[in-house]
Structure formats: structure tokens, C-alpha cells
Amino acid sequence: MELNLIVKQVLLDIDFINRYEALSKEYSPEKLRNKTPLKYLDGELVMDMISEAGYIPGFDPKEKFFKFYEKIEDYRFGLHIVLYNGTVELIWAVKDKEKSIAGMPWGIYSRLMIGPDYRIKMPNFSDYDELEDILKTAFTIYEDFKQVFLEIAEQK
């Protein structure tokens, strides 16, 4: 599986691997060992968290994930958020017109950029405050990705 060259450069420029790994370690099962994962979620609260961050949230009932998209120039950026048994799986959604150029879970990128055995675990949460903190960090990474992507794409 080949990584889009612009996406790869953006991930390097924003130090994505280290930032995502830090998030994973901060919210690892080991750090939350004495807490019970939050298994049942109030979808409206999650939608509110996304909305409060400035995005228009949606929910895919078939695939069971939260999402948002933004159209900027010829690109559509978005983030899919899968919440399951106290874990947060984040998935890029980037299209150039109708061609997908990034659409994999964040944990896959470390394997593509470093090596197939390099794994970053999904962040874990036991309450809504932890989930909100994880999402705030994810949104910051998303915004940095989007900004640098547009800068690099403009130069090409």
C-alpha cells in the first residue's frame, strides 16, 4: 500500500507519528488501569463535543461512527471517529475532487512510514472528560494536517 506523497510530507512536517503516539501513551490502558472503560455513550454528548470544536457533526448509523467534513478549494477534509468499548479510532478522510488520497485509521500511518511491525494503539477513555481531551488533541492534529496539506498542495 502506497502512501500519497503529499500526505506523507504533511505527516512528517506536523510530526504526526510522535504526536499520535504521545496521545496513545497518555490514554493507554495501562494509565487507565484502575478505571472502567466507558462502553455506553450518549451520542448527543459526542455530537456536542464535535460541534463545540467548530465542526458540523454527523453520524453514520450503518457503520456506527461520528464524522465531519469540510470542503476547501478542490479538497474535502474530514475525520471519522469510531468509539468502541472505551477506545477512540480516528480515520482521515481526504479527497481531491472524488479521488480518496487519505482514508485510513491513524494507527496505520506509523506502519506505512516506519515499518509494518510499528504499532500505535488507539487512545482509551473511561469518562467523557477523557474523551473530550482526546478529541481536542485529535482536532488540533487534524487542523495542523489540513493547513500544511493546503500549503504543500498549493506549491505543486
C-alpha positions as CSV (number, residue, x, y, z in Angstrom):
1,M,0.0,0.0,0.0
2,E,1.5,3.3,-1.1
3,L,1.1,6.5,0.8
4,N,0.3,9.6,-1.1
5,L,3.4,11.8,-1.3
6,I,1.7,15.0,-0.2
7,V,0.1,13.1,2.7
8,K,3.4,11.6,3.7
9,Q,5.2,15.0,3.6
10,V,2.4,16.6,5.7
11,L,2.6,13.8,8.3
12,L,6.3,14.4,8.6
13,D,6.0,18.2,8.7
14,I,3.4,18.1,11.6
15,D,5.3,15.4,13.5
16,F,2.2,13.2,13.3
17,I,3.7,9.9,14.5
18,N,5.2,11.4,17.6
19,R,2.1,13.4,18.4
20,Y,-0.3,10.5,17.9
21,E,2.0,8.2,19.9
22,A,2.0,10.7,22.7
23,L,-1.8,10.8,22.7
24,S,-1.9,7.0,22.7
25,K,0.5,6.7,25.6
26,E,-1.3,9.4,27.6
27,Y,-4.5,7.5,27.3
28,S,-3.2,4.0,27.3
29,P,-5.0,1.1,29.0
30,E,-2.1,0.9,31.5
31,K,-2.6,4.5,32.6
32,L,-6.3,3.9,32.9
33,R,-5.9,0.5,34.6
34,N,-7.9,1.3,37.7
35,K,-10.8,2.7,35.7
36,T,-13.5,1.0,33.7
37,P,-13.7,1.9,30.0
38,L,-16.8,3.9,29.1
39,K,-18.7,1.4,27.0
40,Y,-22.1,3.1,26.6
41,L,-22.1,6.6,25.1
42,D,-24.6,9.4,24.8
43,G,-24.3,10.2,21.1
44,E,-25.7,13.7,21.6
45,L,-22.8,14.5,24.0
46,V,-20.3,13.3,21.4
47,M,-22.0,15.3,18.7
48,D,-21.9,18.4,21.1
49,M,-18.1,17.9,21.6
50,I,-17.6,17.9,17.8
51,S,-19.9,20.9,17.3
52,E,-18.2,22.9,20.1
53,A,-14.9,22.4,18.3
54,G,-16.4,24.2,15.3
55,Y,-17.4,21.3,13.1
56,I,-20.7,20.2,11.8
57,P,-21.1,16.7,13.2
58,G,-22.8,13.7,11.6
59,F,-23.3,10.1,12.5
60,D,-23.2,7.1,10.1
61,P,-25.8,4.7,11.6
62,K,-24.8,1.8,9.3
63,E,-21.1,1.9,10.1
64,K,-21.6,3.4,13.6
65,F,-19.1,6.3,13.5
66,F,-19.2,10.0,14.1
67,K,-17.9,12.2,11.3
68,F,-17.5,15.7,9.9
69,Y,-16.3,17.1,6.6
70,E,-15.1,20.4,5.2
71,K,-14.8,21.5,1.6
72,I,-11.8,23.7,1.0
73,E,-10.8,24.5,-2.6
74,D,-10.8,21.2,-4.6
75,Y,-10.4,19.2,-1.4
76,R,-12.7,17.6,1.1
77,F,-11.2,17.1,4.5
78,G,-12.8,15.1,7.3
79,L,-12.4,12.9,10.3
80,H,-14.2,9.7,11.2
81,I,-14.4,8.9,14.9
82,V,-15.1,5.3,15.9
83,L,-15.9,4.9,19.6
84,Y,-16.0,1.3,20.8
85,N,-15.5,-0.1,24.3
86,G,-13.6,2.9,25.6
87,T,-11.3,3.3,22.6
88,V,-11.1,6.1,20.0
89,E,-10.2,5.1,16.4
90,L,-9.5,8.1,14.2
91,I,-9.7,7.9,10.5
92,W,-8.6,10.5,8.0
93,A,-11.0,11.4,5.2
94,V,-9.3,13.4,2.5
95,K,-10.4,13.6,-1.1
96,D,-9.1,15.5,-4.1
97,K,-12.4,16.0,-6.1
98,E,-13.6,12.4,-5.9
99,K,-10.3,10.6,-5.5
100,S,-9.5,9.5,-2.0
101,I,-6.0,10.4,-1.0
102,A,-6.1,9.6,2.7
103,G,-8.7,7.4,4.3
104,M,-7.0,5.0,6.8
105,P,-7.0,4.8,10.6
106,W,-4.3,6.9,12.2
107,G,-2.6,3.8,13.6
108,I,-1.9,2.5,10.0
109,Y,0.3,5.5,9.1
110,S,3.1,4.5,11.6
111,R,3.3,1.1,9.9
112,L,3.5,2.7,6.4
113,M,6.1,5.3,7.4
114,I,8.2,3.4,9.9
115,G,7.6,-0.4,9.4
116,P,4.9,-3.0,9.3
117,D,5.6,-4.0,12.9
118,Y,5.5,-0.5,14.4
119,R,2.1,-0.2,16.1
120,I,0.5,2.7,17.9
121,K,-2.5,1.7,20.0
122,M,-5.8,3.6,19.9
123,P,-6.3,6.0,22.8
124,N,-8.6,4.8,25.6
125,F,-11.0,6.6,27.8
126,S,-13.1,5.9,30.9
127,D,-15.2,9.1,31.0
128,Y,-16.4,12.0,28.9
129,D,-13.7,14.3,30.2
130,E,-11.0,12.0,28.9
131,L,-12.9,11.5,25.6
132,E,-13.2,15.3,25.2
133,D,-9.4,15.7,25.9
134,I,-8.6,13.1,23.3
135,L,-10.9,14.7,20.7
136,K,-9.4,18.2,21.4
137,T,-5.9,16.8,20.7
138,A,-7.2,15.0,17.6
139,F,-8.8,18.2,16.3
140,T,-5.6,20.1,16.8
141,I,-3.7,17.4,14.8
142,Y,-6.4,17.5,12.1
143,E,-6.2,21.3,11.8
144,D,-2.4,21.2,11.5
145,F,-2.7,18.5,8.9
146,K,-5.3,20.4,6.9
147,Q,-3.3,23.7,7.0
148,V,0.0,22.1,6.0
149,F,-1.6,19.9,3.3
150,L,-3.1,23.0,1.7
151,E,0.2,24.8,1.8
152,I,2.1,21.9,0.2
153,A,-0.7,21.2,-2.4
154,E,-0.6,24.9,-3.4
155,Q,3.1,24.7,-4.2
156,K,2.6,21.6,-6.5
